[in-house]
Every structure is written in C-alpha cells, then in structure tokens.
Amino acid sequence: MVYEPAGAQIPMLQPLADLDDARLSHVRGVVFDIDDTITRNGRVESVAYESLWQLADADLTLIAVTGRPLGWIDVLARLWPVHLAVGENGAGWAWREQDRMREGYYLDAASRRRAEEALERLRVRVLAEMPHVKTTDDHRARRCDLAFDVAERAKLSEDDVEALRHIITDEGLEYSVSSVHAHAAPGDWNKARGVVRAANDALGRDLSAELERWLFIGDSPNDEAAFAFFPLSVGVSNVRSHRSRMNVLPAWVTQADHGRGFAEMAARLLRVRT
C-alpha cells in the first residue's frame, strides 16, 4: 500500500453532504488530526470534544494523530476518549492497555539515538542561517523530530518557509508543514505510515486491510499522506486556505471550519449509524 501523496491534485472538494450514507455506514473507526481540525486558536473547541465522547460512546475506535510532541500524546492517551494517540506526525504512539500505559516508536532505540545528532546539526544550522526562526514552544516535550514555529506564535513569510524547507531537506531530513509548524524528521514516517504501524502495534489492527472501515479528517499539508491513504478522507473547511500548498486534498469537505467542522462530520456519522 502506498502512503504518499499521489501528486495529482483533486480539482474540486466535494461537500460532505455528498458522501454516500452506505459508505459511512461501514465506518468503525475515525483517525483525526488535532491542530485546526478540532482546535481553534490553539484550544480544543467544546463542540469537538463533546463529539469525541459521542463517537466513543457509539463504539467507534478513535485514533488521534498530530504533529505535536510525543510528550503530549502520553497525556491524550491517558485523559481523552481515544484508543490510541500518535505524535510527531507518526514518530511514536501511546495507548492505555487495561490499567497500564504503553508506548511504541517508528524507529528502534539505536536509530533514535543516531537521529539526535542529525537534528542537532540542523538546529545549529538554522540558528546560524535564519536566526529569526525559532523552534516551537513545545520543543522540550519532543523526542524524535525538530519543529519550527511558522504560524503559531511567529508569522513567517512564504519565502522564509521555503528557505527553511530547503535547509531541512539539504540536511537529508524529511520535511512537512502543518497549519502552525514546519517539521524535520530523521525518518520516513508520516501520518499514514505512523498510524498503520501504531494500530498494528497497539490494537492488533491492519488498517490497510480494512480501509473502508476508517475515516480520516484533517486540515493541512502534513495530512496529505493520510488524505491519500484513506479513501474516506474529509477536510474541515479551513483546509481550503492551504490548497495552493497541497498536492493531495481530502475527498470531501465539511461546511463548517475547525472544531465545528469536526462536529459536523461526527454528527453525520452518528446519524448514519443510528
């Protein structure tokens, strides 16, 4: 199964209302992004959080996948109504197994140690060549990637983001960008590959063999691999603001944006199940 963007942009975003009820009726799990998919201005919207509980109460399997740090997903897996939380765009994951917490990683321990040196070289180079570009304020909780603030506290120009992309790829690292951060990864993981490996490790589920049973919802370029991988891919309406930077778009789009768009998707899915 190929997890990468296919490279051919979908010409039009189809309204979620056009998604056939019969296809939705087969869905047994939802994979969802966090930043600007269930949040607005950095805070989880109450309507989206309530929708998570409604989906969980309807016996749907929930997997959160985010570019946020692995230190954060430990908390999400403990406190949120999710079965699995995947962080740093697929670098690692955490889940609750009965009365204990478990974790897994895309790379083995030796590879993670070697990767630390590559990330430190990048950090030093960016500091020297682009001193105005700062690492994210959640940096201390990261374990496997290096992320730079491009649109959360800072507001970098498109030229700056492109220059940062060039430095990251020139150092031999993988580059991705979300609605708030640019990421450098010392491995070939992405949200699709990470979720597939995490689901197999934590839940014993082979997502590639049951794709029609899963729906993915996101909003930005670092969701492209998941938009390409999941046939049932949905974007909250603010995904439109990123169209010029994306090669792959979701198949369907909500009418509402951010967490309200997530709640719109959840309500539609629950209505079909009822």
C-alpha positions as CSV (number, residue, x, y, z in Angstrom):
1,M,0.0,0.0,0.0
2,V,1.4,3.4,-0.9
3,Y,1.1,6.0,1.8
4,E,2.5,9.0,-0.1
5,P,0.6,11.8,-1.8
6,A,-0.3,10.7,-5.3
7,G,0.8,14.1,-6.8
8,A,-2.4,14.8,-8.7
9,Q,-4.5,17.4,-7.0
10,I,-8.2,16.8,-6.7
11,P,-9.8,19.5,-8.8
12,M,-12.8,20.1,-6.6
13,L,-13.6,19.4,-3.0
14,Q,-16.9,17.5,-2.7
15,P,-19.3,18.6,0.1
16,L,-19.5,16.1,3.0
17,A,-23.2,16.0,2.3
18,D,-22.5,14.3,-1.0
19,L,-20.8,11.3,0.8
20,D,-23.0,8.3,0.4
21,D,-24.7,7.0,3.6
22,A,-23.9,3.4,2.6
23,R,-20.2,4.1,2.7
24,L,-20.4,5.9,6.0
25,S,-22.4,3.0,7.5
26,H,-19.3,0.8,7.2
27,V,-17.1,3.1,9.3
28,R,-15.9,1.6,12.5
29,G,-13.1,4.0,13.3
30,V,-12.0,7.6,13.0
31,V,-8.5,8.9,12.7
32,F,-8.3,12.6,13.3
33,D,-5.7,15.4,13.3
34,I,-5.7,17.9,16.2
35,D,-4.4,21.4,15.4
36,D,-7.1,23.4,13.5
37,T,-9.1,20.2,13.0
38,I,-10.6,20.1,16.5
39,T,-9.0,23.3,17.8
40,R,-9.4,27.0,17.1
41,N,-6.6,29.4,18.0
42,G,-4.8,26.6,19.8
43,R,-7.7,25.5,22.1
44,V,-9.9,22.4,21.7
45,E,-13.4,23.6,20.8
46,S,-16.0,22.3,23.2
47,V,-18.3,21.0,20.4
48,A,-15.5,19.0,19.0
49,Y,-14.5,17.5,22.4
50,E,-18.1,16.6,23.1
51,S,-18.2,14.9,19.6
52,L,-15.2,12.8,20.6
53,W,-17.1,11.4,23.5
54,Q,-20.2,10.8,21.4
55,L,-18.2,8.8,18.9
56,A,-16.5,6.8,21.6
57,D,-19.9,6.1,23.2
58,A,-21.0,4.8,19.8
59,D,-18.3,2.2,20.0
60,L,-16.2,3.8,17.2
61,T,-12.4,3.3,17.5
62,L,-10.7,6.7,17.8
63,I,-7.1,7.4,16.8
64,A,-5.6,10.9,17.3
65,V,-2.6,11.7,15.1
66,T,-0.8,15.0,15.4
67,G,2.4,16.8,14.8
68,R,2.5,17.7,18.4
69,P,5.2,16.2,20.7
70,L,5.2,12.6,22.0
71,G,5.2,14.1,25.5
72,W,1.8,15.4,24.7
73,I,0.3,12.2,23.4
74,D,1.0,10.5,26.7
75,V,-1.5,12.8,28.2
76,L,-4.0,12.5,25.4
77,A,-3.9,8.7,25.6
78,R,-4.5,8.9,29.4
79,L,-7.2,11.5,29.5
80,W,-9.1,11.7,26.2
81,P,-11.7,9.2,24.9
82,V,-9.2,7.7,22.4
83,H,-7.9,4.2,21.9
84,L,-4.6,5.4,20.5
85,A,-2.6,8.7,20.2
86,V,0.1,9.1,17.6
87,G,2.5,12.1,17.8
88,E,5.2,13.9,15.9
89,N,3.5,13.0,12.6
90,G,3.8,9.3,13.2
91,A,7.1,9.0,15.0
92,G,5.6,7.4,18.1
93,W,2.4,6.5,19.9
94,A,0.9,5.8,23.3
95,W,-2.2,3.8,24.4
96,R,-3.8,2.5,27.5
97,E,-3.8,-1.2,28.0
98,Q,-6.1,-2.2,30.9
99,D,-4.5,-0.4,33.9
100,R,-1.1,0.5,32.4
101,M,0.2,2.9,29.7
102,R,2.2,1.6,26.8
103,E,4.2,3.3,24.1
104,G,5.8,2.5,20.7
105,Y,8.1,4.1,18.2
106,Y,8.5,4.1,14.4
107,L,12.3,3.8,14.8
108,D,14.2,1.5,17.1
109,A,16.2,2.9,20.0
110,A,19.6,2.8,18.2
111,S,18.2,4.7,15.2
112,R,16.6,7.3,17.5
113,R,20.0,7.9,19.2
114,R,21.7,8.4,15.8
115,A,18.9,10.7,14.7
116,E,19.5,13.1,17.6
117,E,22.8,14.1,16.1
118,A,21.2,14.9,12.8
119,L,18.6,17.0,14.4
120,E,21.2,18.9,16.5
121,R,23.2,19.7,13.3
122,L,20.0,21.1,11.8
123,R,19.2,23.2,14.8
124,V,22.6,24.8,14.8
125,R,22.5,25.5,11.1
126,V,19.1,27.1,11.2
127,L,20.2,29.2,14.1
128,A,23.2,30.4,12.1
129,E,21.5,31.0,8.8
130,M,18.0,32.0,9.9
131,P,18.4,33.3,13.5
132,H,14.8,34.8,13.5
133,V,13.3,31.3,13.0
134,K,12.6,29.7,16.4
135,T,11.8,26.2,17.5
136,T,8.3,25.6,18.8
137,D,7.4,26.4,22.3
138,D,6.5,22.7,22.8
139,H,10.0,21.6,21.8
140,R,11.0,20.3,25.3
141,A,8.4,17.6,25.0
142,R,9.6,16.3,21.6
143,R,11.6,13.1,21.3
144,C,12.0,12.3,17.6
145,D,11.7,15.4,15.4
146,L,12.6,19.1,15.4
147,A,9.8,21.6,14.8
148,F,9.9,25.3,14.0
149,D,7.2,27.8,14.6
150,V,5.9,29.2,11.3
151,A,2.4,30.3,12.1
152,E,1.6,29.7,15.8
153,R,3.4,32.5,17.8
154,A,5.5,33.5,14.8
155,K,4.3,34.5,11.3
156,L,6.9,33.5,8.8
157,S,6.6,34.6,5.2
158,E,6.2,32.1,2.4
159,D,9.8,32.8,1.4
160,D,11.1,32.1,4.9
161,V,9.1,28.8,5.0
162,E,10.6,27.8,1.6
163,A,14.1,28.7,2.8
164,L,13.6,26.6,5.9
165,R,12.3,23.7,3.8
166,H,15.5,23.9,1.7
167,I,17.8,23.7,4.7
168,I,15.9,20.8,6.2
169,T,16.0,18.7,3.0
170,D,19.6,19.7,2.3
171,E,20.5,18.1,5.7
172,G,18.9,14.9,4.4
173,L,15.8,15.1,6.7
174,E,12.2,14.7,5.8
175,Y,10.1,17.9,5.7
176,S,6.4,18.5,6.4
177,V,4.4,21.6,7.3
178,S,1.2,21.9,9.2
179,S,-1.0,24.9,9.8
180,V,1.3,26.0,12.6
181,H,4.7,24.2,12.4
182,A,7.4,23.1,10.0
183,H,8.8,19.7,10.9
184,A,12.2,18.0,10.3
185,A,12.1,14.2,10.7
186,P,15.1,11.9,10.6
187,G,13.0,9.0,9.2
188,D,10.4,8.3,6.5
189,W,7.4,8.3,8.8
190,N,4.3,10.3,8.1
191,K,0.7,10.3,9.4
192,A,-0.4,7.4,7.3
193,R,2.6,5.2,7.9
194,G,2.7,6.0,11.6
195,V,-0.9,5.3,12.1
196,V,-0.7,2.0,10.3
197,R,2.2,0.8,12.3
198,A,0.7,2.2,15.6
199,A,-2.6,0.5,15.0
200,N,-0.9,-2.8,14.3
201,D,1.3,-2.5,17.4
202,A,-1.3,-1.2,19.9
203,L,-4.6,-2.5,18.6
204,G,-3.6,-5.5,16.5
205,R,-5.4,-4.0,13.6
206,D,-4.2,-4.0,9.9
207,L,-5.7,-0.7,8.6
208,S,-4.6,-1.4,5.1
209,A,-6.8,-4.5,5.0
210,E,-9.9,-2.6,6.3
211,L,-9.7,0.8,4.8
212,E,-13.4,1.2,4.1
213,R,-14.0,0.9,7.8
214,W,-11.9,4.0,8.6
215,L,-12.4,7.7,8.1
216,F,-9.7,10.3,8.3
217,I,-10.3,14.0,9.0
218,G,-7.7,16.8,8.9
219,D,-6.9,20.2,7.6
220,S,-3.4,20.9,6.3
221,P,-0.4,19.8,4.2
222,N,1.0,17.4,6.8
223,D,-2.2,15.5,6.5
224,E,-1.6,14.8,2.8
225,A,-0.3,11.3,3.3
226,A,-3.4,10.4,5.2
227,F,-5.7,12.1,2.7
228,A,-4.0,9.9,0.1
229,F,-4.2,6.7,2.1
230,F,-7.7,6.7,3.4
231,P,-10.4,6.6,0.7
232,L,-12.8,8.2,3.2
233,S,-10.9,11.4,3.8
234,V,-12.5,14.5,5.0
235,G,-11.2,18.0,5.5
236,V,-12.7,20.7,7.8
237,S,-13.4,23.7,5.6
238,N,-10.3,25.7,6.6
239,V,-8.3,23.2,4.5
240,R,-9.3,25.4,1.6
241,S,-6.8,28.0,2.8
242,H,-3.9,25.6,2.2
243,R,-4.9,24.4,-1.3
244,S,-2.1,26.2,-3.1
245,R,0.5,24.3,-1.0
246,M,-1.1,20.9,-1.3
247,N,-0.7,18.1,-3.9
248,V,-3.4,15.9,-2.4
249,L,-6.7,17.2,-1.0
250,P,-9.4,15.3,1.0
251,A,-12.1,13.7,-1.0
252,W,-14.8,15.6,1.0
253,V,-15.0,18.8,2.9
254,T,-17.2,20.0,5.7
255,Q,-19.3,23.2,5.6
256,A,-18.0,24.4,8.9
257,D,-14.4,25.0,9.9
258,H,-12.1,23.8,12.7
259,G,-13.8,22.0,15.6
260,R,-17.2,22.8,14.3
261,G,-16.4,21.1,11.1
262,F,-15.2,18.0,13.1
263,A,-18.5,18.1,14.9
264,E,-20.4,18.3,11.6
265,M,-18.6,15.2,10.4
266,A,-19.3,13.4,13.7
267,A,-23.0,14.2,13.7
268,R,-23.3,12.9,10.1
269,L,-21.5,9.7,11.0
270,L,-23.6,9.2,14.1
271,R,-26.8,9.9,12.3
272,V,-26.0,7.2,9.7
273,R,-25.1,4.7,12.5
274,T,-28.4,5.4,14.3
